[in-house]
Amino acid sequence: MIGWGTLISIELPPDWKQGLSAVVADAARHYPLPVTLNETLLPREDFLKDAMFVENACGCRIGVYDRDPDWPRDQRINFHGHRVKCALPTVREEKDNGSLWTVRIDIMDAPEIHMVLPARKEVIDNAALKALRDAAEQILYKAIETQPDHRLPFTAWQRACELGVTLPQARSGLAIWRTQTADDCHGRSSRMIASEGAMLIVPSLEPDIAQALALARGKPPIEDVQLVEAEDALQGYAWYDTLPVIRDISLRIDREGSVHRYDDDMCLPADFACGLVDRIVIELTVCETGRTDASHSVHSIEIPALVCRNGGWDIEEAIILATRDGGITPDRLSRMIYATIFCGADDGDCDSWDTQSRSFEREARQHATHILLGEDAATLEAINMSAWDNLSWLIPLDRKIVIHAERGAITVDFLPN
């Protein structure tokens, strides 16, 4: 018996009793009043625990986070201890760690916020919820305002202004350009930011065009310019829009008096053979700023090699070229072939990525050697690589061997110490 209030008795089926304690504890965790079960006070926790910024609006407490504490369940609203899913404002900053700003809402006294009956698992999308979302979005930007700086997309910066929150422009500086590869999901390190000095924005490129540009980097007239990655979300900020940008890249190939062109939209003839050419020139169309009416200039830079995918993704379909006097080494050309073409397959019947990578590296090295040094050198290189892979580990540390080999016969002997 109780001295005051209401006593409700419910007869529970035996199966329900097994999970009752966990269910009640979960319901009491963010409930606004103390709850006891079997004379034990259940623990409670502020729904907005660890929020970076908290403000009241629309009869609710709104907390802001620089992460997503509700992923993947998305239960962002606490309705008197009952957590429900609801789409609420978020914004992601343009930086390496990709800080995601999110909000949580703890309903205190908001009678116009209604739940869908009978389960109350969703919030009814009405005028009160729209007003709550707008308030939450404004408070989110107020939280960002307390930070030393930000890297918000320009559209988010404009939205903050519309909501009455005046933020400074996003912190200037762009990521130093990293050459795109065919297998870009492997080996990408954290971005280094170029915050000062002359910069040139590089758009997203196909791997073969990117690898060609990498050979031009460090040569006049771009030797003193930092190549930086385009971040379209920052277009609109004054400091971003005044930077020069590469608008177009094409390549000119001179072979035996004929000129051929290659770019993202133009392929070489199918019968264009791999091998040596007289000259390879990369042509950069550079606009003075990112504005559409900006003046432009074309810069021509000679490069020693080019690996054309020519619309395919296979080393046998690629057209691999090097200039006769360019000075590129088989090692450098093989790495260029690898970066341009190799992309590991993840089908269930494929070898591991590491095994695929090693196999392609050997194939690329043989192609590069054949183009630069000829067929005999490529054959010797293939034998050398096979010996390293299959024989070198068999030789005792303190011994040397000599191998005499021909088609159909191989003899091996130790050299005297």
C-alpha positions in Angstrom: 0.0 0.0 0.0 1.1 3.6 -0.6 0.1 6.7 1.4 -0.4 9.0 -1.6 -0.5 8.9 -5.4 -1.7 6.1 -7.6 -0.8 2.4 -7.3 -1.1 0.3 -10.5 -0.8 -3.5 -10.4 0.0 -5.4 -13.6 0.2 -9.1 -13.9 3.1 -10.0 -16.2 3.6 -13.1 -18.2 6.7 -15.1 -17.1 8.6 -14.4 -20.3 8.2 -10.6 -19.7 9.7 -10.8 -16.3 13.1 -12.0 -17.6 13.8 -8.7 -19.4 11.9 -6.3 -17.2 14.9 -5.0 -15.2 16.9 -4.1 -18.4 13.8 -2.4 -20.0 13.0 -0.3 -16.9 16.6 0.7 -16.4 16.8 1.8 -20.0 13.6 3.8 -19.7 14.7 5.4 -16.5 18.2 6.4 -17.8 17.0 9.8 -19.2 13.7 10.1 -17.4 13.2 13.4 -15.6 12.0 11.9 -12.3 13.7 9.3 -10.0 12.6 5.7 -10.6 13.0 2.8 -8.2 12.8 -0.9 -9.1 12.6 -3.4 -6.3 13.4 -0.6 -3.8 16.6 0.2 -5.7 17.0 3.7 -7.2 17.9 3.4 -10.8 20.8 5.4 -12.3 20.0 8.5 -14.4 22.1 10.4 -16.9 21.6 13.8 -18.5 20.6 13.2 -22.1 22.9 16.1 -23.1 25.9 14.8 -21.3 29.2 15.7 -23.0 27.5 18.4 -25.2 29.9 21.2 -26.2 27.2 23.8 -26.0 23.7 23.8 -24.5 20.9 26.4 -24.9 17.1 26.3 -24.2 14.6 27.0 -27.0 11.0 26.0 -27.8 10.5 24.4 -24.4 13.5 22.1 -24.9 17.2 21.9 -24.0 19.3 21.7 -27.1 22.8 20.3 -27.0 25.5 20.6 -29.7 28.3 18.0 -30.4 31.2 18.0 -32.8 30.6 14.3 -33.5 27.6 12.0 -33.9 26.8 10.4 -30.5 23.7 8.8 -31.9 25.1 6.9 -34.9 23.8 4.5 -36.1 20.5 4.5 -34.2 19.8 8.2 -34.7 17.8 8.6 -31.5 18.3 12.3 -31.2 15.3 13.4 -29.2 14.6 12.4 -25.6 10.8 12.5 -25.0 10.6 12.2 -21.2 12.9 9.2 -21.1 11.8 7.7 -24.4 14.4 8.2 -27.2 13.1 8.6 -30.7 14.6 9.1 -34.2 14.2 12.4 -35.8 16.0 14.2 -38.6 17.7 17.2 -37.1 20.2 19.8 -38.5 23.8 18.7 -39.1 26.8 20.3 -40.8 30.2 18.9 -41.7 33.3 20.9 -41.8 35.7 20.8 -44.8 38.8 19.4 -43.1 40.8 16.2 -42.8 38.9 14.8 -39.8 35.6 15.9 -41.3 34.1 17.2 -38.0 30.4 16.6 -38.0 28.3 19.0 -36.0 25.1 17.5 -34.6 22.4 18.3 -32.1 20.4 16.4 -29.4 17.1 17.7 -28.0 15.8 17.0 -24.5 12.1 17.9 -24.4 11.1 19.7 -21.2 7.8 21.5 -21.8 6.8 21.4 -25.4 3.2 20.4 -25.7 3.1 21.2 -29.4 5.7 18.5 -30.2 3.6 15.4 -30.8 4.5 11.7 -31.2 2.9 9.3 -33.6 0.5 7.1 -31.6 0.4 4.5 -30.3 4.1 3.5 -30.3 5.5 7.1 -30.1 8.5 6.0 -32.2 8.3 9.0 -34.5 7.8 12.8 -34.2 4.9 14.3 -36.1 6.2 16.7 -38.7 4.2 19.9 -37.8 4.9 23.6 -37.5 6.2 23.1 -34.0 8.8 20.6 -35.1 9.9 23.0 -37.9 10.3 25.8 -35.4 12.3 23.5 -33.2 14.6 22.4 -36.1 15.2 26.1 -37.0 16.1 26.9 -33.3 18.4 23.9 -33.2 20.1 24.9 -36.4 20.7 28.4 -35.0 22.1 27.0 -31.7 24.4 24.7 -33.7 25.9 27.7 -35.5 26.2 29.6 -32.1 28.3 26.6 -30.9 30.6 26.9 -33.9 30.8 30.7 -33.2 32.6 29.9 -29.9 35.4 28.0 -31.7 38.7 29.7 -32.7 37.9 29.2 -36.4 36.0 26.9 -38.7 36.0 25.3 -42.2 32.3 25.3 -42.9 31.1 25.0 -46.5 30.2 28.4 -48.0 26.5 27.5 -48.1 26.5 26.7 -44.4 28.3 30.0 -43.7 25.5 31.7 -45.6 22.8 29.8 -43.7 24.3 30.9 -40.4 24.0 34.5 -41.5 20.4 33.9 -42.5 19.8 32.6 -38.9 21.4 35.7 -37.4 24.7 34.1 -36.5 27.7 36.1 -37.9 30.7 33.9 -38.4 34.0 34.8 -39.8 35.0 33.4 -43.2 36.3 29.9 -43.1 40.0 29.5 -42.2 42.1 29.9 -45.4 44.4 27.1 -46.6 43.9 24.1 -48.8 45.3 20.6 -48.8 48.5 20.0 -50.8 47.6 18.2 -54.0 48.1 14.4 -53.8 48.4 12.6 -57.1 45.4 10.5 -57.8 46.0 6.8 -58.4 43.8 4.1 -59.9 43.7 2.4 -56.4 43.1 5.6 -54.4 41.4 3.7 -51.5 44.9 2.4 -50.4 47.8 4.4 -49.1 46.2 7.8 -48.7 47.8 9.6 -45.8 46.4 12.5 -43.8 46.3 15.8 -45.7 49.0 18.5 -45.2 47.5 21.9 -45.4 49.2 24.7 -47.4 48.2 27.9 -45.6 50.4 30.5 -47.3 52.5 31.2 -50.4 51.5 31.0 -54.1 48.9 28.3 -54.7 47.3 26.7 -57.8 44.1 24.8 -57.5 44.0 21.4 -59.2 40.6 19.9 -60.1 39.8 16.2 -59.7 41.7 14.3 -62.4 41.8 10.8 -63.9 44.9 8.9 -62.7 46.8 9.1 -66.0 46.4 12.8 -66.3 47.3 13.2 -62.6 50.4 11.2 -63.0 51.5 13.3 -66.0 50.9 16.5 -63.9 53.1 15.0 -61.1 56.0 14.8 -63.6 55.5 18.5 -64.5 55.4 19.6 -60.8 58.7 21.4 -60.0 59.3 22.6 -63.5 58.9 26.1 -64.9 56.6 28.0 -64.7 55.0 26.2 -61.8 58.1 25.3 -59.9 57.5 27.8 -57.1 53.7 27.2 -56.8 52.1 24.9 -54.4 49.6 22.7 -56.1 46.5 22.3 -53.9 43.3 20.3 -54.1 40.1 21.8 -55.2 37.4 22.0 -52.5 34.2 23.1 -54.3 32.3 23.5 -51.0 34.6 26.5 -50.2 33.7 28.3 -53.4 32.2 31.7 -52.5 34.7 32.7 -49.8 36.8 35.7 -51.0 40.1 34.1 -50.3 39.2 30.9 -52.2 37.7 32.6 -55.3 40.9 34.7 -55.8 43.2 31.7 -56.2 44.3 30.7 -59.7 42.9 27.4 -60.9 43.7 24.8 -63.6 40.7 24.7 -65.9 42.0 22.2 -68.5 44.8 19.8 -69.0 45.8 18.1 -72.3 48.8 16.4 -73.6 50.6 16.6 -76.9 52.7 13.7 -78.2 55.2 14.1 -81.1 56.3 10.9 -82.8 58.1 10.8 -86.1 56.7 14.1 -87.4 53.1 13.4 -86.4 51.4 15.2 -83.5 48.8 13.4 -81.4 46.6 14.8 -78.6 45.3 13.1 -75.4 43.1 14.2 -72.6 40.1 13.0 -70.6 37.8 13.2 -73.6 40.2 12.1 -76.3 41.9 8.7 -76.8 44.9 7.8 -78.9 44.4 5.6 -82.0 44.0 1.9 -81.1 47.0 1.0 -83.2 49.2 3.6 -81.4 52.1 1.4 -80.2 53.8 1.6 -76.8 57.4 2.8 -76.9 59.6 5.8 -77.4 58.5 9.1 -78.8 60.2 12.4 -79.6 58.4 14.7 -77.2 55.6 14.7 -74.7 54.2 18.1 -73.6 51.5 18.7 -70.9 49.5 21.9 -71.6 47.8 23.6 -68.6 45.1 26.1 -69.1 45.3 28.3 -65.9 42.7 30.9 -65.0 43.8 33.8 -62.8 40.9 33.2 -60.4 38.0 30.9 -60.0 35.6 33.4 -61.4 33.9 32.5 -64.7 35.1 35.7 -66.4 38.7 35.4 -65.3 41.4 35.7 -67.9 43.5 32.6 -68.6 46.9 31.5 -70.0 48.3 28.3 -71.4 51.5 26.8 -70.0 53.4 24.1 -71.9 55.8 21.8 -69.9 57.8 18.9 -71.3 57.5 15.6 -69.4 59.5 12.4 -69.9 56.7 9.8 -69.9 53.0 9.2 -70.2 50.8 6.2 -69.4 47.5 6.5 -71.2 44.7 4.3 -69.9 42.9 5.1 -73.2 39.5 4.4 -71.7 40.5 1.1 -70.2 41.9 -0.3 -66.9 44.2 -3.0 -68.1 48.0 -2.9 -68.6 47.6 -4.6 -72.0 45.2 -1.9 -73.1 47.3 1.0 -71.9 49.6 2.9 -74.1 52.9 3.5 -72.3 55.2 6.1 -73.8 58.6 7.6 -72.9 60.7 10.3 -74.6 64.0 9.2 -76.1 66.1 11.7 -74.1 63.8 12.2 -71.1 66.0 10.4 -68.6 63.2 8.6 -66.8 64.4 5.3 -65.2 62.7 1.9 -65.4 61.9 2.1 -61.7 60.2 5.5 -62.0 58.3 4.5 -65.1 57.1 1.2 -63.5 55.8 3.1 -60.5 54.0 5.4 -62.8 52.4 2.5 -64.6 51.4 1.0 -61.3 49.8 4.2 -60.0 47.9 4.8 -63.2 46.5 1.3 -63.8 46.6 -1.0 -60.8 43.3 -1.3 -58.8 43.0 -4.4 -56.7 39.9 -6.6 -57.3 37.9 -7.7 -54.2 36.0 -10.6 -55.8 35.8 -13.7 -53.6 37.9 -15.8 -56.0 40.8 -13.2 -56.3 44.1 -13.3 -54.5 44.7 -10.9 -51.6 45.3 -7.3 -52.4 49.0 -7.6 -51.4 49.4 -10.6 -53.8 47.7 -8.7 -56.6 49.9 -5.7 -55.9 53.2 -7.6 -56.0 52.2 -9.4 -59.2 51.3 -6.1 -60.9 54.5 -4.4 -59.7 56.6 -7.2 -61.4 54.5 -6.8 -64.6 54.9 -3.0 -64.6 58.6 -3.3 -64.1 59.0 -5.6 -67.0 57.0 -3.3 -69.3 59.0 -0.3 -68.3 62.3 -2.1 -68.8 61.2 -3.3 -72.3 60.2 0.2 -73.4 63.3 2.0 -72.1 66.0 -0.7 -72.5 64.7 -3.2 -75.0 63.5 -6.8 -75.1 66.8 -8.4 -73.9 66.9 -6.2 -70.8 63.2 -6.9 -70.1 63.9 -10.7 -70.3 66.8 -10.4 -67.9 64.8 -8.3 -65.5 62.0 -10.9 -65.5 64.5 -13.6 -64.7 66.1 -11.5 -62.0 62.7 -10.8 -60.3 61.8 -14.5 -60.5 65.1 -15.4 -58.9 64.6 -12.9 -56.1 61.1 -14.3 -55.4 61.9 -18.0 -55.7 65.6 -18.7 -55.3 67.4 -16.1 -53.1 65.9 -17.4 -49.9 67.3 -20.9 -50.6 71.0 -19.7 -50.8 72.9 -20.1 -47.5 74.0 -16.8 -46.0 77.7 -17.6 -46.3 77.7 -19.2 -49.8 77.4 -18.0 -53.4 76.1 -20.0 -56.3 76.4 -19.8 -60.1 73.6 -20.8 -62.4 74.0 -21.8 -66.1 70.6 -21.8 -67.8 69.2 -22.4 -71.2 65.8 -23.5 -72.5 65.4 -27.0 -71.3 68.5 -27.2 -69.1 69.6 -25.6 -65.9 72.8 -26.3 -63.9 73.6 -24.9 -60.4 76.8 -25.1 -58.4 78.4 -23.4 -55.4 81.3 -21.1 -56.0 84.4 -21.9 -53.9 84.7 -19.8 -50.7 
